[in-house]
Amino acid sequence: MTVSTNDVTPEIKGWLKDNVTGGREVATDEPLIERGVLTSLQTVELVMFLEERFGITVEDDELDEENFGSVETIAGLVAGKVA
């Protein structure tokens, strides 16, 4: 199964809208951690969602701002793991 960032991005944005931002849309390049949009607990919940939804495993050392700093970087991580 091949998944692109275009496939993953709407899923991530939808999860954030439903579970984090109270219905506010998030730009793909918005700095989620830097601006305090995504807390550490919410990051763990997002990882659980992504692992279940896309059948991937996110390693502990991947839980950093480089991979979870924006919707863009999260989508890239997921797409890279599914490919």
N, CA, C and O atoms as a Tinker XYZ file with bonds, in Angstrom:
   332  protein
     1  N      0.849000   -1.175000    0.000000    73     2
     2  CA     0.000000    0.000000    0.000000    64     1     3
     3  C      0.896000    1.240000    0.000000    63     2     4     5
     4  O      1.766000    1.383000    0.859000    81     3
     5  N      0.681000    2.122000   -0.954000    73     3     6
     6  CA     1.432000    3.359000   -1.025000    64     5     7
     7  C      0.557000    4.496000   -0.522000    63     6     8     9
     8  O     -0.598000    4.634000   -0.925000    81     7
     9  N      1.115000    5.296000    0.350000    73     7    10
    10  CA     0.394000    6.434000    0.916000    64     9    11
    11  C      1.268000    7.664000    0.725000    63    10    12    13
    12  O      2.458000    7.646000    1.041000    81    11
    13  N      0.671000    8.730000    0.207000    73    11    14
    14  CA     1.415000    9.974000    0.041000    64    13    15
    15  C      1.038000   10.949000    1.155000    63    14    16    17
    16  O      0.078000   10.732000    1.894000    81    15
    17  N      1.805000   12.013000    1.256000    73    15    18
    18  CA     1.484000   13.034000    2.255000    64    17    19
    19  C      0.118000   13.638000    1.968000    63    18    20    21
    20  O     -0.565000   14.079000    2.892000    81    19
    21  N     -0.295000   13.666000    0.697000    73    19    22
    22  CA    -1.619000   14.179000    0.344000    64    21    23
    23  C     -2.734000   13.295000    0.885000    63    22    24    25
    24  O     -3.835000   13.776000    1.151000    81    23
    25  N     -2.455000   12.001000    1.049000    73    23    26
    26  CA    -3.433000   11.076000    1.624000    64    25    27
    27  C     -3.515000   11.243000    3.140000    63    26    28    29
    28  O     -4.592000   11.140000    3.726000    81    27
    29  N     -2.389000   11.495000    3.755000    73    27    30
    30  CA    -2.293000   11.539000    5.209000    64    29    31
    31  C     -2.728000   12.890000    5.781000    63    30    32    33
    32  O     -3.350000   12.945000    6.842000    81    31
    33  N     -2.404000   13.967000    5.088000    73    31    34
    34  CA    -2.650000   15.318000    5.595000    64    33    35
    35  C     -4.095000   15.559000    6.027000    63    34    36    37
    36  O     -4.302000   16.063000    7.130000    81    35
    37  N     -5.110000   15.227000    5.216000    73    35    38
    38  CA    -6.487000   15.471000    5.671000    64    37    39
    39  C     -6.856000   14.692000    6.934000    63    38    40    41
    40  O     -7.627000   15.176000    7.763000    81    39
    41  N     -6.311000   13.497000    7.077000    73    39    42
    42  CA    -6.574000   12.676000    8.270000    64    41    43
    43  C     -6.005000   13.358000    9.518000    63    42    44    45
    44  O     -6.667000   13.423000   10.554000    81    43
    45  N     -4.782000   13.860000    9.410000    73    43    46
    46  CA    -4.142000   14.530000   10.537000    64    45    47
    47  C     -4.891000   15.817000   10.876000    63    46    48    49
    48  O     -5.192000   16.081000   12.040000    81    47
    49  N     -5.186000   16.609000    9.856000    73    47    50
    50  CA    -5.896000   17.870000   10.079000    64    49    51
    51  C     -7.266000   17.624000   10.710000    63    50    52    53
    52  O     -7.691000   18.376000   11.587000    81    51
    53  N     -7.955000   16.575000   10.265000    73    51    54
    54  CA    -9.257000   16.235000   10.831000    64    53    55
    55  C     -9.148000   15.822000   12.287000    63    54    56    57
    56  O     -9.970000   16.220000   13.112000    81    55
    57  N     -8.133000   15.023000   12.607000    73    55    58
    58  CA    -7.937000   14.592000   13.991000    64    57    59
    59  C     -7.640000   15.788000   14.875000    63    58    60    61
    60  O     -8.204000   15.910000   15.963000    81    59
    61  N     -6.763000   16.670000   14.423000    73    59    62
    62  CA    -6.434000   17.861000   15.209000    64    61    63
    63  C     -7.667000   18.732000   15.418000    63    62    64    65
    64  O     -7.897000   19.234000   16.518000    81    63
    65  N     -8.448000   18.908000   14.377000    73    63    66
    66  CA    -9.666000   19.736000   14.458000    64    65    67
    67  C    -10.654000   19.139000   15.464000    63    66    68    69
    68  O    -11.267000   19.868000   16.244000    81    67
    69  N    -10.804000   17.823000   15.443000    73    67    70
    70  CA   -11.768000   17.152000   16.318000    64    69    71
    71  C    -11.277000   16.995000   17.758000    63    70    72    73
    72  O    -12.082000   16.991000   18.689000    81    71
    73  N     -9.968000   16.868000   17.946000    73    71    74
    74  CA    -9.441000   16.495000   19.256000    64    73    75
    75  C     -8.573000   17.540000   19.950000    63    74    76    77
    76  O     -8.300000   17.421000   21.144000    81    75
    77  N     -8.138000   18.555000   19.220000    73    75    78
    78  CA    -7.169000   19.491000   19.799000    64    77    79
    79  C     -7.613000   20.949000   19.720000    63    78    80    81
    80  O     -7.560000   21.665000   20.720000    81    79
    81  N     -8.042000   21.388000   18.562000    73    79    82
    82  CA    -8.236000   22.828000   18.342000    64    81    83
    83  C     -9.662000   23.306000   18.537000    63    82    84    85
    84  O     -9.941000   24.487000   18.330000    81    83
    85  N    -10.565000   22.434000   18.925000    73    83    86
    86  CA   -11.947000   22.853000   19.131000    64    85    87
    87  C    -12.639000   23.284000   17.850000    63    86    88    89
    88  O    -13.472000   24.190000   17.864000    81    87
    89  N    -12.299000   22.640000   16.750000    73    87    90
    90  CA   -12.960000   22.924000   15.479000    64    89    91
    91  C    -12.211000   23.884000   14.574000    63    90    92    93
    92  O    -12.631000   24.121000   13.442000    81    91
    93  N    -11.103000   24.441000   15.059000    73    91    94
    94  CA   -10.324000   25.362000   14.227000    64    93    95
    95  C     -9.457000   24.581000   13.248000    63    94    96    97
    96  O     -8.809000   23.601000   13.617000    81    95
    97  N     -9.454000   25.033000   11.985000    73    95    98
    98  CA    -8.586000   24.436000   10.979000    64    97    99
    99  C     -7.132000   24.764000   11.292000    63    98   100   101
   100  O     -6.830000   25.837000   11.813000    81    99
   101  N     -6.256000   23.860000   10.980000    73    99   102
   102  CA    -4.824000   24.040000   11.195000    64   101   103
   103  C     -4.146000   24.067000    9.834000    63   102   104   105
   104  O     -4.384000   23.192000    9.001000    81   103
   105  N     -3.304000   25.064000    9.605000    73   103   106
   106  CA    -2.528000   25.128000    8.365000    64   105   107
   107  C     -1.479000   24.019000    8.369000    63   106   108   109
   108  O     -0.989000   23.630000    9.429000    81   107
   109  N     -1.138000   23.517000    7.200000    73   107   110
   110  CA    -0.182000   22.411000    7.129000    64   109   111
   111  C      1.202000   22.793000    7.638000    63   110   112   113
   112  O      1.965000   21.930000    8.073000    81   111
   113  N      1.529000   24.087000    7.584000    73   111   114
   114  CA     2.854000   24.514000    8.034000    64   113   115
   115  C      2.830000   25.231000    9.386000    63   114   116   117
   116  O      3.841000   25.794000    9.806000    81   115
   117  N      1.688000   25.212000   10.065000    73   115   118
   118  CA     1.598000   25.861000   11.382000    64   117   119
   119  C      2.482000   25.120000   12.380000    63   118   120   121
   120  O      2.407000   23.896000   12.478000    81   119
   121  N      3.322000   25.849000   13.128000    73   119   122
   122  CA     4.199000   25.204000   14.111000    64   121   123
   123  C      3.399000   24.729000   15.335000    63   122   124   125
   124  O      3.104000   25.519000   16.231000    81   123
   125  N      3.061000   23.468000   15.366000    73   123   126
   126  CA     2.148000   22.926000   16.376000    64   125   127
   127  C      2.738000   22.905000   17.779000    63   126   128   129
   128  O      2.075000   23.295000   18.739000    81   127
   129  N      3.962000   22.457000   17.900000    73   127   130
   130  CA     4.588000   22.357000   19.215000    64   129   131
   131  C      5.077000   23.728000   19.665000    63   130   132   133
   132  O      4.873000   24.126000   20.812000    81   131
   133  N      5.717000   24.437000   18.761000    73   131   134
   134  CA     6.274000   25.762000   19.076000    64   133   135
   135  C      5.196000   26.724000   19.583000    63   134   136   137
   136  O      5.451000   27.518000   20.488000    81   135
   137  N      4.001000   26.656000   19.007000    73   135   138
   138  CA     2.910000   27.552000   19.406000    64   137   139
   139  C      2.029000   26.970000   20.504000    63   138   140   141
   140  O      1.052000   27.599000   20.911000    81   139
   141  N      2.358000   25.795000   20.981000    73   139   142
   142  CA     1.592000   25.195000   22.066000    64   141   143
   143  C      0.252000   24.625000   21.646000    63   142   144   145
   144  O     -0.618000   24.390000   22.485000    81   143
   145  N      0.081000   24.400000   20.351000    73   143   146
   146  CA    -1.166000   23.812000   19.855000    64   145   147
   147  C     -1.244000   22.350000   20.277000    63   146   148   149
   148  O     -2.308000   21.868000   20.667000    81   147
   149  N     -0.130000   21.653000   20.198000    73   147   150
   150  CA    -0.073000   20.224000   20.482000    64   149   151
   151  C      0.755000   20.002000   21.746000    63   150   152   153
   152  O      1.950000   20.296000   21.767000    81   151
   153  N      0.118000   19.480000   22.806000    73   151   154
   154  CA     0.826000   19.166000   24.047000    64   153   155
   155  C      1.460000   17.783000   23.944000    63   154   156   157
   156  O      1.211000   17.049000   22.987000    81   155
   157  N      2.264000   17.436000   24.914000    73   155   158
   158  CA     2.912000   16.118000   24.892000    64   157   159
   159  C      1.874000   14.999000   24.983000    63   158   160   161
   160  O      2.012000   13.980000   24.307000    81   159
   161  N      0.852000   15.170000   25.794000    73   159   162
   162  CA    -0.202000   14.152000   25.897000    64   161   163
   163  C     -0.960000   14.019000   24.573000    63   162   164   165
   164  O     -1.247000   12.908000   24.128000    81   163
   165  N     -1.277000   15.143000   23.953000    73   163   166
   166  CA    -1.971000   15.104000   22.673000    64   165   167
   167  C     -1.101000   14.476000   21.590000    63   166   168   169
   168  O     -1.613000   13.817000   20.685000    81   167
   169  N      0.194000   14.676000   21.678000    73   167   170
   170  CA     1.108000   14.055000   20.715000    64   169   171
   171  C      1.044000   12.540000   20.837000    63   170   172   173
   172  O      1.019000   11.830000   19.832000    81   171
   173  N      1.019000   12.052000   22.059000    73   171   174
   174  CA     0.914000   10.602000   22.290000    64   173   175
   175  C     -0.428000   10.086000   21.745000    63   174   176   177
   176  O     -0.472000    9.031000   21.113000    81   175
   177  N     -1.505000   10.814000   21.985000    73   175   178
   178  CA    -2.816000   10.414000   21.466000    64   177   179
   179  C     -2.826000   10.416000   19.941000    63   178   180   181
   180  O     -3.414000    9.531000   19.321000    81   179
   181  N     -2.178000   11.407000   19.339000    73   179   182
   182  CA    -2.081000   11.463000   17.882000    64   181   183
   183  C     -1.290000   10.274000   17.352000    63   182   184   185
   184  O     -1.671000    9.673000   16.347000    81   183
   185  N     -0.205000    9.936000   18.012000    73   183   186
   186  CA     0.603000    8.783000   17.609000    64   185   187
   187  C     -0.241000    7.510000   17.651000    63   186   188   189
   188  O     -0.178000    6.695000   16.731000    81   187
   189  N     -1.022000    7.335000   18.703000    73   187   190
   190  CA    -1.880000    6.150000   18.812000    64   189   191
   191  C     -2.873000    6.107000   17.647000    63   190   192   193
   192  O     -3.104000    5.045000   17.070000    81   191
   193  N     -3.454000    7.245000   17.304000    73   191   194
   194  CA    -4.373000    7.330000   16.174000    64   193   195
   195  C     -3.661000    6.959000   14.867000    63   194   196   197
   196  O     -4.178000    6.164000   14.081000    81   195
   197  N     -2.489000    7.530000   14.639000    73   195   198
   198  CA    -1.751000    7.274000   13.400000    64   197   199
   199  C     -1.323000    5.812000   13.291000    63   198   200   201
   200  O     -1.394000    5.215000   12.217000    81   199
   201  N     -0.883000    5.245000   14.403000    73   199   202
   202  CA    -0.460000    3.840000   14.388000    64   201   203
   203  C     -1.630000    2.928000   14.046000    63   202   204   205
   204  O     -1.487000    1.994000   13.257000    81   203
   205  N     -2.783000    3.201000   14.640000    73   203   206
   206  CA    -3.961000    2.384000   14.376000    64   205   207
   207  C     -4.489000    2.607000   12.957000    63   206   208   209
   208  O     -4.811000    1.648000   12.255000    81   207
   209  N     -4.575000    3.850000   12.544000    73   207   210
   210  CA    -5.160000    4.193000   11.245000    64   209   211
   211  C     -4.305000    3.733000   10.067000    63   210   212   213
   212  O     -4.832000    3.272000    9.055000    81   211
   213  N     -2.972000    3.861000   10.203000    73   211   214
   214  CA    -2.091000    3.572000    9.078000    64   213   215
   215  C     -1.241000    2.317000    9.268000    63   214   216   217
   216  O     -0.443000    1.976000    8.394000    81   215
   217  N     -1.400000    1.627000   10.396000    73   215   218
   218  CA    -0.667000    0.382000   10.615000    64   217   219
   219  C      0.836000    0.582000   10.704000    63   218   220   221
   220  O      1.607000   -0.234000   10.200000    81   219
   221  N      1.253000    1.664000   11.343000    73   219   222
   222  CA     2.675000    1.963000   11.481000    64   221   223
   223  C      3.065000    1.910000   12.947000    63   222   224   225
   224  O      2.212000    1.802000   13.828000    81   223
   225  N      4.370000    1.989000   13.199000    73   223   226
   226  CA     4.880000    2.120000   14.556000    64   225   227
   227  C      5.778000    3.340000   14.595000    63   226   228   229
   228  O      6.722000    3.456000   13.814000    81   227
   229  N      5.478000    4.247000   15.506000    73   227   230
   230  CA     6.305000    5.427000   15.716000    64   229   231
   231  C      7.193000    5.132000   16.918000    63   230   232   233
   232  O      6.705000    4.872000   18.018000    81   231
   233  N      8.492000    5.176000   16.695000    73   231   234
   234  CA     9.463000    4.879000   17.754000    64   233   235
   235  C      9.580000    6.070000   18.704000    63   234   236   237
   236  O      9.325000    7.212000   18.322000    81   235
   237  N      9.967000    5.787000   19.938000    73   235   238
   238  CA    10.122000    6.838000   20.951000    64   237   239
   239  C     11.060000    7.948000   20.491000    63   238   240   241
   240  O     10.802000    9.127000   20.735000    81   239
   241  N     12.152000    7.569000   19.824000    73   239   242
   242  CA    13.123000    8.587000   19.406000    64   241   243
   243  C     12.619000    9.435000   18.234000    63   242   244   245
   244  O     13.279000   10.399000   17.845000    81   243
   245  N     11.473000    9.092000   17.675000    73   243   246
   246  CA    10.874000    9.891000   16.599000    64   245   247
   247  C      9.893000   10.934000   17.135000    63   246   248   249
   248  O      9.409000   11.779000   16.383000    81   247
   249  N      9.606000   10.873000   18.427000    73   247   250
   250  CA     8.673000   11.813000   19.046000    64   249   251
   251  C      9.377000   13.125000   19.387000    63   250   252   253
   252  O      9.651000   13.420000   20.550000    81   251
   253  N      9.660000   13.900000   18.347000    73   251   254
   254  CA    10.328000   15.173000   18.558000    64   253   255
   255  C      9.731000   16.229000   17.632000    63   254   256   257
   256  O      8.892000   15.935000   16.780000    81   255
   257  N     10.180000   17.449000   17.820000    73   255   258
   258  CA     9.637000   18.565000   17.043000    64   257   259
   259  C      9.966000   18.434000   15.559000    63   258   260   261
   260  O      9.229000   18.940000   14.712000    81   259
   261  N     11.050000   17.767000   15.246000    73   259   262
   262  CA    11.419000   17.565000   13.843000    64   261   263
   263  C     10.339000   16.764000   13.107000    63   262   264   265
   264  O     10.044000   17.048000   11.946000    81   263
   265  N      9.760000   15.780000   13.764000    73   263   266
   266  CA     8.735000   14.930000   13.147000    64   265   267
   267  C      7.310000   15.385000   13.439000    63   266   268   269
   268  O      6.400000   15.089000   12.664000    81   267
   269  N      7.100000   16.100000   14.547000    73   267   270
   270  CA     5.751000   16.481000   14.956000    64   269   271
   271  C      5.577000   17.996000   15.061000    63   270   272   273
   272  O      4.675000   18.471000   15.751000    81   271
   273  N      6.429000   18.748000   14.384000    73   271   274
   274  CA     6.378000   20.198000   14.442000    64   273   275
   275  C      5.242000   20.824000   13.660000    63   274   276   277
   276  O      4.816000   21.936000   13.968000    81   275
   277  N      4.742000   20.118000   12.642000    73   275   278
   278  CA     3.644000   20.642000   11.823000    64   277   279
   279  C      2.909000   19.475000   11.178000    63   278   280   281
   280  O      3.394000   18.344000   11.191000    81   279
   281  N      1.755000   19.750000   10.623000    73   279   282
   282  CA     1.007000   18.713000    9.908000    64   281   283
   283  C      1.875000   18.163000    8.776000    63   282   284   285
   284  O      1.883000   16.960000    8.516000    81   283
   285  N      2.600000   19.053000    8.114000    73   283   286
   286  CA     3.483000   18.680000    7.011000    64   285   287
   287  C      4.510000   17.639000    7.423000    63   286   288   289
   288  O      4.692000   16.634000    6.736000    81   287
   289  N      5.187000   17.881000    8.555000    73   287   290
   290  CA     6.232000   16.958000    8.988000    64   289   291
   291  C      5.644000   15.644000    9.497000    63   290   292   293
   292  O      6.240000   14.583000    9.311000    81   291
   293  N      4.485000   15.710000   10.132000    73   291   294
   294  CA     3.822000   14.486000   10.601000    64   293   295
   295  C      3.421000   13.641000    9.398000    63   294   296   297
   296  O      3.638000   12.429000    9.389000    81   295
   297  N      2.838000   14.274000    8.384000    73   295   298
   298  CA     2.419000   13.558000    7.171000    64   297   299
   299  C      3.615000   12.915000    6.485000    63   298   300   301
   300  O      3.519000   11.793000    5.987000    81   299
   301  N      4.736000   13.616000    6.457000    73   299   302
   302  CA     5.949000   13.068000    5.859000    64   301   303
   303  C      6.453000   11.838000    6.606000    63   302   304   305
   304  O      6.880000   10.857000    5.995000    81   303
   305  N      6.398000   11.904000    7.930000    73   303   306
   306  CA     6.814000   10.758000    8.742000    64   305   307
   307  C      5.931000    9.550000    8.454000    63   306   308   309
   308  O      6.427000    8.448000    8.219000    81   307
   309  N      4.617000    9.769000    8.475000    73   307   310
   310  CA     3.678000    8.657000    8.253000    64   309   311
   311  C      3.837000    8.082000    6.841000    63   310   312   313
   312  O      3.921000    6.866000    6.672000    81   311
   313  N      3.878000    8.941000    5.843000    73   311   314
   314  CA     4.002000    8.478000    4.452000    64   313   315
   315  C      5.295000    7.684000    4.265000    63   314   316   317
   316  O      5.315000    6.687000    3.542000    81   315
   317  N      6.369000    8.124000    4.914000    73   315   318
   318  CA     7.632000    7.413000    4.824000    64   317   319
   319  C      7.593000    6.035000    5.465000    63   318   320   321
   320  O      8.272000    5.116000    5.006000    81   319
   321  N      6.809000    5.888000    6.515000    73   319   322
   322  CA     6.693000    4.605000    7.208000    64   321   323
   323  C      5.785000    3.628000    6.472000    63   322   324   325
   324  O      5.990000    2.416000    6.534000    81   323
   325  N      4.786000    4.153000    5.776000    73   323   326
   326  CA     3.847000    3.282000    5.063000    64   325   327
   327  C      4.450000    2.792000    3.762000    63   326   328   329
   328  O      4.149000    1.686000    3.314000    81   327
   329  N      5.300000    3.605000    3.153000    73   327   330
   330  CA     5.873000    3.271000    1.840000    64   329   331
   331  C      6.728000    2.026000    1.885000    63   330   332
   332  O      7.278000    1.617000    0.862000    81   331
